[in-house]
Amino acid sequence: MHQVLQYIRDEPTILAIPFYLVTMAVENFLLWRRGRAYGVADTAASLSGGVGSLVVRFFWNIFFVFLLEFFYEHGLKLVGHGWYAWVLLLFLDDFAFYWMHRFSHEVRFLWGTHVVHHSSERYHLATALRQSWTAPLVETPFWLPIAFIGFPAYMILMQMSVSLIYQYWIHTETIRTLGPLEYFMNTPSHHRVHHGSNAEYLDTNYGGIFIFWDRLFGTFVPETAPVRYGLTKNLATHNWFTIQFHEFVTMFRDARVAKNFREKLRQLFASPASLSQAQSLQK
């Protein structure tokens, strides 16, 4: 528990804030020279998501740590604490992230949290900070099996922070391609595709640090056509609370007016893509 408290005190994503500010300033300067500087309202909305997410995660981690420690103490204890454990955790954490991320696109209730991150029509480093305030509450179950097989809470929390920091720099258009790294690492090119609202780019490239999960499970799409960022139906607002909660409001309204219990469940847990397709057929 001492190591967990030390992690919370020295949380890597908080320590990285100066790095975020400096790199965003550099990128904004480069974009400004091209006449494409950050938009004030869009950037403020993204930063509000980042700050709110840090606050929620700080308090939620108290409960999250309790769950991780419970699963660890009652688990299999298959893994030690040597360097090899950190290497294994790197891949297990990214595997958990892949499935959490994929389900966040394929289950509407989870999409209600993740849609926040996709709501900007701009794509730069500030977009990486547009995080959901409710995401920590629904992502927790995906990491409990890792604790169960023998990874203590402080290791899991640390690796989750490493993954989050890694994914910061891939939110940019200033880096085009990275040669051979494109085959197995998640890169700006791959993640631009993930943020695309183009039909051919929807629900693809879910990896966090690595892209080979997408290649393995058939969700990889390379960047070919220019990317159109944002949602298939954009919000046309920079209101922080609308951005954070609009999908939940719509989702529960749709469930309330649904004709029967089965349809109510479908409105909550079916994939957004299938619901959108059904709406199009009804018109």
MOKASUL-V571003 format. One record per residue. BURIAL is 1 if it has 24 or more other C-alpha atoms within 12 Angstrom, else 0. D_FIRST is the distance of its C-alpha to the first C-alpha in whole Angstrom. Layout:
<<BURIAL:D_FIRST> <BURIAL:D_FIRST>>
This chain:
<<0:0> <0:4> <0:5> <1:5> <0:6> <0:9> <1:10> <1:11> <0:12> <0:14> <1:15> <1:18> <1:20> <1:20> <0:21> <0:23> <0:25> <0:28> <0:28> <1:29> <0:32> <0:33> <0:34> <1:35> <0:37> <0:39> <1:39> <1:41> <0:43> <0:44> <0:45> <0:47> <0:49> <0:50> <0:50> <0:47> <0:45> <1:42> <0:43> <0:41> <0:41> <1:39> <1:37> <0:36> <1:35> <1:33> <1:31> <1:31> <1:29> <1:27> <1:26> <1:25> <1:23> <1:21> <0:21> <0:20> <1:18> <1:16> <0:16> <0:16> <1:13> <1:11> <0:13> <1:13> <1:9> <0:10> <1:13> <1:11> <1:9> <1:12> <1:14> <1:12> <0:12> <0:16> <0:17> <0:19> <0:17> <0:20> <0:18> <0:17> <0:15> <0:18> <0:20> <0:22> <1:19> <1:18> <0:22> <1:22> <1:19> <1:21> <1:24> <1:22> <1:20> <1:24> <1:25> <1:23> <1:24> <1:28> <1:28> <1:26> <1:29> <1:32> <1:31> <1:31> <1:34> <1:35> <1:34> <1:35> <1:33> <1:30> <1:33> <1:33> <1:29> <1:30> <1:34> <1:33> <1:32> <1:35> <1:37> <1:38> <1:42> <1:41> <1:39> <1:37> <1:34> <1:34> <1:34> <1:30> <1:29> <1:31> <1:28> <1:27> <1:26> <1:25> <1:24> <1:20> <1:21> <1:23> <1:22> <1:19> <0:20> <1:21> <1:18> <1:17> <1:19> <1:17> <1:14> <1:16> <1:18> <1:15> <1:13> <1:9> <1:8> <1:8> <1:11> <1:13> <1:12> <1:14> <1:17> <1:17> <1:18> <1:20> <1:22> <1:23> <1:24> <1:26> <1:28> <1:28> <1:31> <1:33> <1:34> <1:37> <1:41> <1:42> <0:40> <0:43> <0:42> <0:40> <0:42> <0:41> <0:37> <1:39> <0:39> <0:35> <1:33> <1:33> <1:35> <1:36> <1:39> <1:38> <1:36> <1:39> <1:40> <1:37> <1:38> <1:41> <1:43> <1:46> <0:47> <0:46> <1:43> <1:41> <1:38> <1:38> <1:36> <1:32> <1:30> <1:27> <1:28> <1:30> <1:33> <1:34> <1:33> <1:35> <0:38> <0:37> <0:37> <0:40> <1:38> <1:39> <1:42> <1:43> <1:44> <0:48> <0:49> <0:48> <1:45> <1:45> <1:42> <1:41> <1:41> <1:44> <0:45> <0:44> <1:43> <0:45> <0:43> <1:40> <0:39> <1:35> <0:35> <0:38> <1:36> <1:33> <1:34> <1:38> <1:37> <1:35> <0:38> <0:41> <1:39> <0:39> <0:42> <1:44> <1:42> <0:44> <0:47> <0:47> <0:49> <0:48> <0:44> <0:44> <0:45> <0:42> <0:39> <1:41> <1:41> <1:37> <1:36> <1:39> <1:39> <1:40> <0:42> <0:44> <1:44> <0:46> <0:48> <0:49> <0:50> <0:52> <0:54> <0:55> <0:56>>
